Amino acid sequence: KFRSAVVSTNKEMNQTAHASNDNPMLSLKVALPIFTVFWLLFGAVLPWFVPRGPNKGVIQTMIVTTAVCCYSLWLIVFLAQLNPLIGPNIKTEIVGHIRKEWGLSRPDLGGPPSW
């Protein structure tokens, strides 16, 4: 009884995970413009509101440099997640055990694992 509850819970979680990842490009279409506009406004508009003083140019330069560096870092990390270079290192017998316990050997749940 417990085993069937675990298997059904795993199947539900698997279906939920697939449902949330139906369109992986959606995050690219939403997050990229939002963060681009945010850092563009931060680096292009905020320097105009720096008060007058002997260090106004330095402060403006720091704000623009901060915006460029933060956006570049975010963009590199975000784009690196779209195509990861490494994956999980799992032994073949563990993969077989997972497939057996989760019922992934059924053809309607997909083919062999991608790793």
Order of alpha helices (4+ residues) and beta strands (2+ residues): alpha-alpha-alpha-alpha
